[in-house]
């Protein structure tokens, strides 16, 4: 194939502008009709009805006041839709952040959360411009399922106090002390609170089965609020605990901070950035699967960063793409990101008009909303399937799950990804084979000497020619095993042929180890041929010094044997 043909087949690289132009701009340039606006307006209203009670519930569950969830959905949600790389993404407060936010607020206060989120926003913007969003997809699936299930357990435990109406002087953040404190206070259970929580959960679950298109969460909030007011029930409400919800957005402000404070919250900022990136890009991938469209991951990451910076500047909290609300947006018939922007404007309108009514919402109802969210978050079927899949996947899953519950989310993700990487390397090494050597990963055995070493067995090319074939990626994980197989060759042949026809890649560790083996063969008078090495593999081998006179390259095994028999071929 000539250079012109290769250039025609080569895919053109997208420009910076093409990668980071918001999806909204792309779609508006293509033409935006009144029918599109009508569809987006209806979808945005549908999502706003779902987001209204959920945003307040997540904020309260995170240890914050309910309006912070609304501010987040309004400001962050608007910017994520306006600037993002997904056609359907809906941004807002997410249940996955509840544990992390509660921990940060407990350690550093709300100002610490604001500073950590600002730093996380900058990290996400930088990661997007460095095009790191593409690599988020390499987070192993057992890690995602493990930390999501762990977060669901902690969310449910955090809502037991509100679901039961317990009188507790203080509620520990750690799971086991929390459960102990709840058990010690079990005698203060309020039947009215339990009844309202049961009505809320029953309404949401029942409507999901009976009328799935109805806004079950909003109906549950309205119903329990009416019951509490009509019966004059002595239960905690948003009004009694928080004094209600303001009717307008606050002016943008920034907390006072210094280098020491930034250093203190930096680990939390990294955790917010990592979890936000995973959650938002996972949501975008789900949206792609539902709609058949494709998102731009790095543009989406930049928008998430900007959304987080703006959300906490206006008195909110961490914001990310939300899978449930994004799916609702698609099912409601959205056409463009305008639906997400409209959802934010609807929430602003609800807050301006109906904020005083929020004071009557029972906290038991919002606890019920979060209990349902936690149940839905826990991917129970996937969890069970992974436990049955293999010991490696089960180990990664359980390590991530248990560390999320009993240690820290950042540690859980870090350990899970590391274990997943080692598991991948183990599987890759097992997949690499060398002819006459079998599978390359073997059980540990004691060193053997003398007659235990296997001698070279002649093949069809003659007694003085040894031919070995490597199959699979030859990388550092498989290097020791390949070396062990090659070193078991007893009597050194006059010609050694190593075939690379089925090797897609060689890394520097493997190439340098192979170079040492080849030098040993050459020192014993053996001529070495490498055959069928593709261009990228050959480049790595050459960089490791595997060139003439150490090695002769040939197109095939047969041609290498012919070359070896030619007069004057021995080096």
C-alpha positions in Angstrom: 0.0 0.0 0.0 1.5 3.4 -1.0 1.6 6.5 1.1 -1.3 8.1 -0.6 -3.6 5.1 0.1 -2.5 5.0 3.7 -3.2 8.7 4.2 -6.7 8.1 2.8 -7.4 5.2 5.2 -6.0 7.1 8.2 -8.7 8.8 10.3 -8.3 12.6 10.6 -7.6 13.7 14.1 -10.3 16.1 15.5 -9.2 19.6 16.2 -9.3 21.2 19.7 -12.4 23.2 18.8 -14.2 20.0 17.6 -13.4 18.2 20.8 -14.4 20.9 23.2 -17.4 22.6 21.4 -20.4 22.0 23.6 -23.1 19.7 22.3 -25.6 22.5 22.6 -23.6 24.7 20.1 -23.3 21.8 17.6 -27.0 21.0 17.7 -28.1 24.7 17.4 -25.9 25.1 14.4 -27.6 22.1 12.8 -31.0 23.8 13.3 -33.3 24.1 16.2 -37.1 24.1 15.6 -40.1 24.9 17.6 -40.9 21.2 17.7 -37.5 20.6 19.3 -38.2 23.3 21.9 -41.6 21.9 22.7 -40.2 18.4 23.3 -37.3 19.8 25.4 -39.7 21.9 27.5 -41.9 18.9 28.3 -38.9 16.7 29.1 -37.3 19.4 31.2 -40.5 19.8 33.3 -40.7 16.0 33.8 -37.1 15.9 35.0 -37.6 19.0 37.3 -40.6 17.3 39.0 -38.3 14.3 39.8 -35.3 16.5 40.8 -37.2 18.8 43.1 -37.7 16.4 46.1 -34.5 14.4 45.3 -32.3 17.5 45.4 -33.5 18.5 48.8 -33.3 14.9 50.1 -29.7 14.4 49.0 -28.7 17.7 50.5 -30.2 16.8 53.9 -28.7 13.3 53.7 -25.3 14.9 53.2 -25.7 16.9 56.4 -26.6 20.2 54.7 -29.7 22.3 54.4 -32.2 21.5 51.7 -31.8 24.7 49.6 -28.2 23.7 48.9 -29.4 20.8 46.8 -31.8 23.1 44.9 -29.0 25.7 44.3 -26.8 22.9 43.0 -29.4 21.5 40.6 -30.2 25.0 39.3 -26.7 26.4 38.8 -24.7 23.3 38.2 -27.4 21.6 36.2 -27.8 24.5 33.9 -24.1 24.8 33.1 -23.5 21.1 32.7 -26.3 21.0 30.0 -25.1 24.2 28.4 -21.4 23.4 28.2 -21.3 19.6 28.2 -20.4 17.1 25.6 -23.6 15.0 26.0 -26.9 15.6 24.4 -29.0 14.4 27.3 -27.0 14.7 30.5 -28.8 16.1 33.5 -26.6 17.5 36.2 -27.4 17.8 39.9 -26.7 16.6 43.4 -26.1 12.8 43.4 -26.7 10.1 46.0 -23.2 8.8 45.3 -21.8 12.0 46.9 -23.7 11.8 50.2 -21.1 9.8 52.1 -18.2 11.9 50.8 -19.9 15.2 51.4 -21.0 14.3 54.9 -17.4 13.2 55.8 -15.9 16.5 54.4 -18.4 18.6 56.2 -17.8 16.8 59.5 -14.0 17.2 59.2 -13.7 20.7 57.6 -17.1 22.3 57.8 -19.1 23.7 54.8 -16.3 26.2 53.9 -14.0 23.2 53.6 -16.5 21.5 51.3 -16.7 24.6 49.1 -12.9 24.9 48.9 -12.5 21.2 48.1 -15.2 21.4 45.4 -13.6 24.5 43.9 -10.3 22.6 43.7 -12.0 19.5 42.3 -13.6 21.7 39.6 -10.2 22.9 38.6 -8.8 19.4 38.5 -11.7 18.2 36.3 -11.3 21.1 33.9 -7.5 20.4 33.7 -8.2 16.7 33.2 -10.6 17.4 30.4 -8.2 19.7 28.5 -5.5 17.1 29.0 -7.9 14.6 27.4 -7.9 12.3 30.4 -11.6 11.7 30.3 -11.1 8.9 27.8 -9.3 6.8 30.4 -12.2 6.9 33.0 -13.7 3.9 31.0 -10.8 1.8 32.3 -12.2 1.8 35.8 -12.9 -1.9 36.3 -16.6 -2.8 36.5 -16.3 -4.7 39.8 -14.9 -1.5 41.3 -17.9 0.6 40.1 -20.4 -2.0 41.4 -18.5 -2.3 44.7 -18.3 1.3 45.7 -21.9 2.0 44.5 -23.2 -0.8 46.6 -21.2 0.4 49.6 -22.5 3.9 49.2 -26.0 2.5 49.1 -25.5 0.7 52.4 -24.2 3.9 54.1 -27.0 6.0 52.7 -29.6 3.6 54.0 -27.9 3.5 57.4 -27.7 7.3 57.5 -31.5 7.6 57.1 -32.5 5.2 59.9 -32.7 8.1 62.3 -35.2 10.0 60.1 -37.1 6.9 59.2 -37.6 6.0 62.8 -37.8 9.5 64.3 -35.1 8.7 66.8 -34.0 11.3 69.5 -30.2 11.2 69.2 -27.9 13.8 70.8 -25.2 13.0 68.1 -24.9 10.6 65.3 -21.4 9.1 64.5 -20.3 9.2 60.9 -18.7 5.7 60.9 -21.0 2.9 60.1 -20.5 0.6 63.1 -20.6 3.4 65.8 -23.7 4.8 64.0 -25.5 1.5 64.2 -24.6 1.2 67.8 -25.9 4.7 68.6 -29.1 3.9 66.7 -29.6 0.7 68.7 -29.1 2.6 72.0 -31.8 5.1 70.9 -34.3 2.5 69.6 -36.6 3.2 72.6 -37.4 6.7 71.2 -39.0 5.4 68.0 -42.0 7.6 67.0 -44.9 5.5 65.4 -46.2 8.6 63.4 -42.8 9.1 61.8 -42.4 5.4 60.9 -46.0 5.5 59.4 -45.2 8.5 57.2 -41.9 6.9 56.1 -43.8 3.7 55.2 -46.5 5.7 53.3 -43.8 7.5 51.3 -41.9 4.4 50.4 -45.1 2.5 49.6 -46.3 5.3 47.4 -43.1 5.6 45.4 -42.7 1.8 45.0 -46.4 1.3 44.2 -46.6 4.1 41.6 -43.5 2.8 40.0 -45.2 -0.6 39.4 -48.7 0.7 38.8 -48.2 4.1 37.1 -44.4 4.3 36.1 -44.9 7.6 34.3 -46.3 9.4 37.3 -43.8 11.4 39.5 -43.9 9.0 42.4 -41.4 10.9 44.6 -43.2 14.3 44.3 -46.6 12.6 44.9 -45.2 10.9 48.0 -43.9 14.3 49.3 -47.2 16.0 48.7 -49.2 13.2 50.2 -47.2 12.8 53.4 -47.1 16.6 53.9 -50.9 16.8 53.6 -51.3 13.9 56.1 -48.9 15.5 58.6 -50.6 18.9 58.4 -54.2 17.6 58.4 -53.6 15.3 61.4 -51.3 17.8 63.3 -48.6 15.1 63.6 -45.7 15.8 65.9 -43.0 15.0 63.3 -39.8 16.8 62.2 -40.2 18.8 59.0 -38.0 21.0 56.9 -39.6 24.0 58.6 -38.9 22.8 62.2 -35.3 21.7 61.5 -34.1 24.3 58.9 -36.6 27.1 59.0 -37.8 26.6 55.4 -36.3 27.2 52.0 -35.2 30.7 50.6 -37.1 32.0 47.6 -34.1 33.1 45.5 -30.5 32.3 44.7 -27.9 33.8 46.9 -25.2 36.2 45.6 -22.0 34.4 44.6 -19.4 34.2 47.3 -16.1 32.4 47.9 -14.7 31.2 51.3 -11.6 32.6 52.8 -8.7 30.1 52.5 -5.0 29.8 52.7 -2.3 27.3 51.6 -2.6 25.3 54.8 -6.4 24.9 54.3 -5.9 23.9 50.7 -3.4 21.3 51.7 -5.8 19.9 54.3 -8.7 19.5 51.8 -6.7 18.4 48.8 -7.4 14.7 49.3 -11.1 15.4 49.5 -10.8 17.5 46.3 -9.2 14.6 44.5 -11.9 12.3 45.8 -14.7 14.6 44.5 -13.0 15.0 41.1 -12.5 11.2 40.7 -16.0 10.3 41.9 -17.6 13.1 39.8 -15.7 12.1 36.7 -16.7 8.4 37.1 -20.3 9.2 37.9 -20.8 11.8 35.1 -19.1 9.8 32.4 -20.8 6.6 33.4 -24.1 8.5 33.1 -23.1 9.8 29.7 -22.3 6.3 28.5 -25.7 5.0 29.8 -27.3 7.9 27.8 -25.4 6.9 24.7 -26.7 3.3 25.1 -30.3 4.4 25.5 -30.3 7.0 22.7 -27.7 5.6 20.2 -25.8 8.9 20.3 -22.2 9.6 21.3 -20.9 12.0 23.9 -17.6 13.8 24.0 -16.0 12.7 27.2 -13.4 15.4 27.6 -15.8 18.2 26.8 -18.2 16.7 29.4 -15.4 16.6 32.0 -14.7 20.3 31.4 -18.4 21.1 31.8 -18.5 19.1 35.1 -15.6 21.1 36.4 -17.2 24.4 35.6 -20.5 23.3 37.0 -18.9 22.3 40.3 -17.1 25.7 40.6 -20.2 27.6 39.9 -22.5 25.5 42.1 -20.5 26.0 45.3 -19.9 29.7 44.4 -23.7 30.1 44.6 -24.1 28.3 47.9 -24.5 24.7 46.6 -22.6 21.5 46.8 -20.9 18.9 44.5 -22.6 18.4 41.2 -22.3 15.6 38.7 -24.2 13.9 35.9 -27.1 11.8 37.4 -28.0 8.5 35.7 -31.7 8.3 36.9 -32.5 11.9 35.9 -30.6 11.6 32.6 -32.6 8.4 31.8 -35.8 10.2 32.7 -34.9 13.0 30.3 -34.4 10.6 27.5 -37.6 8.7 28.2 -39.5 12.0 28.3 -38.5 12.7 24.7 -35.8 15.3 25.0 -34.1 16.4 21.8 -31.2 18.6 22.9 -29.4 19.9 26.0 -32.0 22.6 26.1 -34.1 20.2 28.2 -31.5 20.1 30.9 -31.3 23.9 30.9 -35.1 24.1 31.1 -35.1 21.6 34.0 -32.9 24.0 35.9 -35.1 27.0 35.1 -38.2 25.1 36.2 -36.5 24.4 39.5 -35.7 28.0 39.9 -39.4 28.9 39.2 -40.6 26.3 41.8 -38.3 27.8 44.4 -39.4 31.4 43.7 -43.1 30.5 43.8 -43.5 27.5 46.2 -40.6 27.8 48.6 -42.8 28.5 51.6 -44.6 25.1 51.1 -41.4 23.2 51.5 -41.4 24.0 55.2 -44.3 21.4 55.6 -42.4 18.5 54.1 -41.7 15.8 56.7 -38.1 14.6 57.0 -39.4 11.1 57.3 -40.7 11.4 53.7 -37.3 12.6 52.4 -35.7 9.8 54.3 -38.0 7.4 52.5 -37.0 9.0 49.2 -33.3 8.3 50.0 -34.1 4.8 51.1 -35.6 4.1 47.7 -32.6 5.8 46.0 -30.2 3.6 48.0 -32.1 0.5 47.1 -32.0 1.4 43.4 -28.3 2.4 43.6 -27.3 -1.1 44.8 -26.8 -3.0 41.6 -28.0 -6.2 43.3 -28.1 -8.5 40.2 -24.7 -7.3 39.0 -23.3 -7.7 42.5 -24.5 -11.3 42.7 -23.2 -12.1 39.1 -19.7 -10.8 39.9 -19.6 -12.9 43.1 -20.3 -16.0 40.9 -18.1 -14.9 37.9 -14.6 -15.6 39.2 -12.5 -15.4 42.3 -10.6 -12.4 40.9 -13.7 -10.3 40.2 -15.2 -11.3 43.5 -12.1 -10.2 45.4 -12.0 -6.8 43.7 -15.8 -6.4 44.3 -15.7 -7.3 48.0 -12.5 -5.3 48.7 -14.0 -2.2 47.2 -17.4 -2.8 48.8 -16.0 -3.4 52.3 -13.5 -0.6 52.2 -16.2 1.9 51.1 -18.3 0.9 54.1 -15.7 0.6 56.8 -12.8 2.8 55.6 -12.9 5.5 53.0 -14.3 5.9 49.5 -11.0 7.2 48.0 -9.1 4.2 49.5 -11.7 1.8 48.3 -11.5 3.1 44.7 -7.7 3.1 44.8 -7.4 -0.4 46.2 -10.1 -1.7 43.8 -8.4 -0.2 40.7 -5.0 -1.6 41.8 -6.4 -5.0 42.4 -8.2 -4.9 39.1 -5.0 -3.9 37.3 -3.1 -6.8 38.9 -6.0 -9.2 37.9 -5.8 -7.9 34.3 -2.1 -8.4 34.2 -2.5 -12.0 35.6 -5.1 -12.8 33.0 -3.0 -11.3 30.2 0.0 -13.3 31.3 -2.0 -16.5 31.4 -3.2 -15.7 27.8 0.4 -15.5 26.5 1.6 -18.9 25.3 4.8 -20.2 23.7 5.0 -23.3 21.6 6.2 -26.3 23.6 5.9 -24.3 26.8 2.1 -24.2 27.2 0.5 -21.7 29.5 3.1 -19.3 30.9 1.8 -18.8 34.4 2.6 -21.8 36.5 2.6 -22.8 40.1 5.7 -22.0 42.2 8.0 -25.0 42.4 11.5 -25.6 43.8 14.5 -25.2 41.5 15.3 -28.4 39.6 18.7 -29.5 38.4 20.3 -32.1 36.2 17.9 -34.4 34.4 14.9 -32.4 35.4 15.7 -29.8 32.7 13.9 -30.5 29.5 16.0 -30.9 26.4 15.3 -29.4 23.1 13.2 -31.7 21.0 13.8 -31.7 17.2 11.1 -30.5 14.9 10.4 -30.7 11.2 13.1 -28.2 10.3 16.0 -30.5 11.6 17.8 -31.3 14.7 19.9 -28.1 14.6 17.0 -25.7 14.3 14.7 -24.7 17.2 11.5 -22.9 16.4 9.4 -21.3 19.1 6.3 -19.2 18.7 4.9 -16.6 21.2 1.2 -16.0 21.2 -0.3 -12.9 22.9 0.9 -9.6 24.3 4.5 -10.0 25.5 4.7 -7.6 28.3 6.3 -7.3 31.8 3.6 -9.5 33.4 4.5 -12.5 31.1 8.3 -11.9 30.9 9.3 -14.2 33.8 7.2 -17.0 32.5 8.5 -16.7 28.9 12.1 -16.6 30.2 11.5 -19.8 32.2 10.2 -21.6 29.1 13.1 -20.5 27.0 15.7 -21.3 29.6 14.5 -24.9 29.8 15.9 -25.5 26.3 18.6 -28.1 27.1 21.2 -28.5 24.3 21.6 -25.2 22.5 20.6 -25.5 18.8 22.7 -24.0 16.0 19.7 -21.9 14.8 17.0 -20.4 17.1 13.9 -19.0 15.4 11.4 -17.0 17.5 8.1 -16.3 15.7 6.2 -13.0 16.5 3.3 -13.5 14.1 0.7 -13.6 16.9 2.3 -11.0 19.2 0.4 -7.6 19.0 2.7 -5.8 21.3 6.0 -6.0 23.2 6.9 -3.7 26.0 10.4 -2.5 27.0 10.7 -4.9 30.0 10.0 -7.9 27.8 12.3 -6.7 25.0 15.2 -6.1 27.4 14.8 -9.5 29.0 14.7 -11.1 25.6 17.9 -9.2 24.6 19.7 -10.8 27.6 18.5 -14.3 26.5 19.6 -13.7 22.9 23.1 -12.5 24.0 23.4 -15.8 26.0 22.5 -17.8 22.9 25.0 -15.8 20.7 27.7 -16.4 23.3 27.1 -20.2 22.8 27.3 -19.9 19.0 23.6 -19.9 18.2 22.3 -17.8 15.3 19.0 -16.1 16.2 16.2 -15.2 13.9 13.0 -13.2 14.7 10.2 -13.7 12.2 6.9 -12.0 11.3 7.4 -9.1 13.8 5.0 -6.3 13.0 6.3 -2.8 12.7 5.5 -1.6 16.3 6.9 -4.8 17.8 10.1 -4.6 15.7 10.6 -1.0 16.7 10.5 -1.9 20.4 12.9 -4.8 19.9 15.3 -2.6 18.0 15.3 0.0 20.7 16.3 -2.8 23.2 19.4 -3.5 21.0 18.0 -6.5 19.2 19.5 -5.9 15.8 22.3 -7.3 13.7 24.6 -9.0 14.5 22.6 -10.2 17.5 19.4 -10.9 15.6 18.4 -11.4 12.0 14.8 -10.5 11.0 12.9 -12.6 8.5 9.3 -12.4 7.1 8.5 -16.0 8.1 9.8 -19.1 9.8 10.4 -20.9 6.4 12.4 -18.0 5.1 14.5 -17.9 8.3 15.3 -21.6 7.9 16.3 -21.0 4.2 18.4 -18.0 5.2 20.1 -20.1 7.9 21.1 -22.8 5.4 22.6 -20.3 2.9 26.4 -20.3 2.7 28.0 -17.8 5.0 24.8 -17.1 7.0 26.2 -18.0 10.4 27.0 -14.9 12.5 
